[in-house]
Amino acid sequence: MCIESIELRNYRLFRHAELKDLQRFVIVVGANGSGKSTLFDVFSFLKEALAQNVVSAVKRRGGFRELVSRGEAGPIGITLKFRESSGRLVTYQLKIGEDEGQPVVEREILKYRCRQRGEPENVMDFSRGKGWIITNEGVYGQEGMEAERQEYVLDEPSVLAIKGLGQFKEFRVVSKIRSLIENWHISDFHISDARLSAEAGYAEHLSTCGDNIAQVAQYLYEKHPGCFEKVLQAMQERVPGVSKVEAKLTEDDRLVLRFQDGSFKDPFIARYVSDGTIKMFAYLILLHDPKPHPLLAVEEPENQLYPGLLRELVEEFRDYARRGGQVFVSTHSPDFINGAQLEEIYWLVKKDGFSEIRRASESELLRNLVAEGDLPGTLWKQGLFEGACPR
């Protein structure tokens, strides 16, 4: 299930903006302050609101007055359209308001077309902790079958309905959306955390900050040696001198990463290698995950990396998306964008204090220039992505 479109209303810089016809791999560019981080924060917000509640997610962002677009009273609106493998389009709408100074779920709707013909219908509809859901989802829409609804009352008006109802397998689509959002990976990688030793054992997935990289490396080495060999091969090709990487157990039962340089007898532990070496290894570990996250979001992956390596990194992000994980990346690097297809690129433009979203493939000028052999990153650097030039 992939996101096909995202519509935002009154979410900080986005008074009203929409990303349409999203690919499995999406690259977002724009000048500083144009809203790239805000766009990626939407993913974090939804995941936090699901894991806890809307009150917690809003407070972490400074409160409702700080989150709602300047000059607007709300509600804050987030609409996601998902495309199922069957081809059916599912729409999830969330509106967040304020009641006596506290954030509440003003409205939460799930809808899709239940019958062979006609418009999409609401199959779940909640407001401030109360609502209903269709309970015969599997047969509703078949000839002679009418909707059967069940009303529910949630614990509090700031809890998402998909959190509670998504626990029940009979609500198949709700359950899928809950699982999807729960397993999103919004990277907040910190090189300092990746250098630290970790408790002995292994972890299946890299954490958002990267502090368990040694445990994941150990897991891949033991459980998925083919994947680990690909990581090591890529490291040898991209980082001069690296011939081996291992997660070594210390005397106090902690794991540390050790990088063997062919020019030296003894390996270097992680805290002594370069930032670029650590970051490249972390990305390779992340992108060779045998079970891709349904959504991976990474901001500015080019930092600390040699520009000549970025086009290969683009292809690895794209391959990750092909294997089943939709990927969103923001960047300031023309070298990174040069590895992209025009259909994958969106850019943000600040206008009258708010951000607008444009798609590169909708520009006739850009399409013609790329068809003639120009690279997208070069065109962006020249200022042909209007309003998004890095200069």
N, C-alpha and C positions, 0 to 999 in steps of 0.2 A: 504494500500500500504506500504510494508516493504522494507527496504534496503537489498538487497541480496549480494551485494559486493561493496567495496570501493577501488578505485585505485588512488594512489597519485604519482605525478611526480614533483620533484624539489620543494617540500613544506618543507622548513627547513630541519629537519633531515631525511625526507623521499625523497631520490633521486628517488627511484622507489620502491613502496611497495603496497601490495594488501591484503585486507581481503576478503576471499571468503566464500561462503556458510554460510552467517551470520544467526544466530538463532534470535528469537524474544528477547532473553536475551543474552547479550554478556558481558563477564568479561575480562578485559585487565590487565595483570600483567607485571612487568618488573622492573629492577633495576632503581635507581634514574638516571635521565638524559637519559633514553632509548627512550623517546619520547611519553610517555603516555599523558601528557598535550598537546603536539603538535597535537596528533591525535584527541583529544577532541576539540582542537581549530579549526579544520577544520569545525566542525558543527557551531561554533560561527561565523567563517569567512563567510560561505555561508549565514547564517541568516542575518548578518550585510550587506553583499553585496546586498542582496535582498531588505532589508528595506531601504538602502540608495543607495550606488553604490560601485563599486570596488575600486575607489580612496579612499573613506573613510575607507573601511575595511582594505586596504593595509597600509594606513598611521597609523592606530591604532596599527599596528604591526611593526612600525619603518621604513616603506617604502619598496619598491620592493627589494632593495639590501639586506635587513635584512630578508625578507620572503623567497626569492629564496634560494635553497640549495647552500651551500658553494662551490665555484668553478664553478657554473653553470650560464649560461646567461638566462635561461628560455626557453620556457614559463613554468609557473606553471600550472600543470594539475590536475584536480579533476574529476573523473568519478564515478558516482553512478549508480548502476543498481537496479531498483525497481521491485518488483514482485506484480502485481495487483491481486486482489481477484479472477479474472477470470483465473489466471495462466500466463497471458502474461508478458513477461519481457520487461521493458522500460529502455532505457539507456539515461542518461543525462551527457553530456561531457562539461566541462568548461576549457578553456585555457586562462591564463592571461599573457599578455606581457607588454612591456613598450614602449612608443612612446614619444620621446623628454622629458624623465624624468617623464612621467605620466603613471600610470597603465591603461591599456585598456583591453577590452574583445577581445582577439585575435581570439577566435572561441567559439561558443556556439551551441551545437547540441543536438537535441532530436530525438531519433530513436526507432523504434520497428517494428516488422513484421506486415505488413498491410495485406498481402495476406496469404492464408492458407499454401502456400509453399514458399520457397525462404528465402533469408537472410533478416535481419532487414533493413529497409529503413529510410533515414532521412525524418522526417516530419517537422522539423524546423532547419534552418541553418543560423546563423548570424555571422558576423565578423565586429568588430569595428563600431557597431551601425547600420549596414545595413544587410538585409537578407530577408528571405522568410519563409512562413509557409503554410502547406496544409490547405485549408479552408473547404474541404469536408471530414473531418476526419471520420464522422459517416458512410459514404457509400463507401469511397475509399477502394478498395480491393475486393469489390463485383464484380461479373461477369459483364464485360462491363463498369465498372466505372474507369476512369482514374483520376489521381491526378489533383486538381485545386489549383494553387499556387497564393499567394498574397504577393507582396513585401512590406516591411515596412522600414522606417528610424526612428531610436530611437532618443531621445533628445541629447544624447551624447554617445561616444564610451565606456564609463565606466558603462553604465546601462545594467543590465541583461535583455535579451529579455523576459524571463519568468515573469519579473516584470510587464512589460507593457501588453504583450499578455495574461498573466494569469488573467487579469481582465475580459476577455470575456469568457462567458460560452460555446460558440461554439467551443472554443479550449479546449476540455474537459481534455485531459491529461496534457497540460501545466497548466491549472487552478488547477488541482489536485496537481501537484508538487509544484506550488507556495504556495498553502494553506498548504501543508505538511510542507514545510520549515518554513513558517511564524509561525507555531504553535509548532515548536520544543522548548523544554525546556532544556536549558543547565544550570544546577544548579551552582550558585556561592554563596552558602549560607554563611551568616555571622551571628554568634551567637549574636554579639553586635546589629545588626539591628533587629533581632527577639525579643530582649528584649524591644524595644521601643514601646511606645503607638502609636496608629494610629487614623486617623480621623474616626469618627463614620460612620457606614455603613457596607457594606460587599463587599467581592471580591470573585469571583468564583474560581480563581486559585491562588496558591501560587506564588509569584514573584520569580525571580531567586535568589535574595539575602535574601528572607524571611522576608522582613520588613512589610508585610501585613498579618502576620500569625494570628493576632487577628481577622481581618476582615474575613479571610477565615474560621476560627473556628466558627465565628458567622453565616456565610452563611450555613455551614454544619449543625449547630445546628438548624437553622430555616427551611431550605429548604430540607435537607437530614438527618433527625434525625437518620435513620438507620446506615448511614455511620459514623456519629459522635459517636454513641454508640459503634461501633466497635473500633474507635480510643480510646475512653475512657477505654474500656475493656482491650485493649492492653497495655495502659499506666498503668493500675492498676496491670497487670501481670508482667510488666517489670521494673517498678520504685517503689521500696518499699515505702509504705505509701500514695501514690497518690490515692485519692478516688474520686476526682472531678476536672475538668478543665472547666473554664468558661471565656468568654470574657465580661468583666464588663465595663459599661459606667461610666466615671468619671463626675464630676461636670462641667468640661469644654468641654464636648461632645467629649471625646476621649476614645478609647477602649484600655484596658489593659488586658493581660492574668493573671488569678489568678489560682494558683494550691492549692487545699485543701489537706493538710496532715492530715490523721485521728488522729494523735497524738496531734494535736494542734487545738485550738478553731478557730483561725483566719487563713485565707488562705494567701499564699505567692504570691506576684505579681512577674511577670516574671524576673525582674532584680535581685531577691534574690534567685532564684533556680539555680541548677547546670547547667553547660554547657551541660552535657549529657542528662539531663531532657528536656531542651529546644530543643536539636537536635533531640532526639527521637520523641518528639511531632511533630516537623516540618516534619520529614520523614513520620510519620503516616498520617498527614494531606495531604501531597503530594501524598502518595501512595494509599490513599482511595478516591482520586478525582473521582467523579462520571463520569467525562468525561476525560479519560486519554489523555495526549498529544500523538501525533503520534510518537514522539521520546523524550525520557528522557535520559539525560546524567548527570552522577554524578561521581565526582572524590573523591576517598578515603572516603566513607561514614563511615568507622570504627572509624574515629577520634572522641575522647571524649565519645565513647560508650564502654560499658562493653563487653569484648570478647564473653562471653556466650550468648549474645543476637544476635550475627551476623548471625548465621544460620537461625534464624527466619526472620531476615531482608532480607536475600537472597530470601527466599520463598515469601516474600511480593513483592520484585522487580519482581520476576518471575510471580506472580499472576497479577501484573500490566501489564506486557507484554502480558499475556494471554487475558486480557480484551481489548487489542487493542493498547497499546503503546509500541513500540519497546524500549528496555532499554539497554544502554551502561554504564557500571560501571568500573572504574579503582580502584585497591586496592593494598595495601601492606600487607594485613592481611591473614595469613594462615587459621585463623578461618573462615573468610569470604569465602575463596576459598573451604574450606571443605564442604560447603553447595552447591557447584556448581557441575554440570555435566561436564564431560570432553569435550563434544561437545560445551559447552558454553565458554570455556577458550581459549584465545589467549595470546601469550606472545611476548614481544619485545626484540630484541637483538641488541646491538650496534656492528657494524662491520665496520672497516676502516672509522670510523667517521659518519656513516649513520645507520639508523635503519632498521631492517628487522622484518617481522611479521611472526610468526609461530603459528600453531594451535595445541593444545594439543592432540586432537583426532587423529592427523596424526602420532603421535609417537607410534610405536608398543610397545616400552618399557612401556610407560605410560598406554596404553590400557591394557596390560597384568597385570600390578601391580594393577590397579583399579579393574579389573575383579577378582583379588584375595582378594580384600577387603581393599586395601590401599586407603586413602583419598587424593584427589588432593592437598590440602593445605599442608599436611604432606610431600608429594613427592616434592612439590615446596621448602619447607623449607630445605629439604635434598639436594637440588641442582640438582634434576633430570630434572628440566626445564632448559636445558642448556643455560647459559648466562643470566638467569633471577633470580638467587638466591638472596634473600634479604641480604645475608651476605656480 
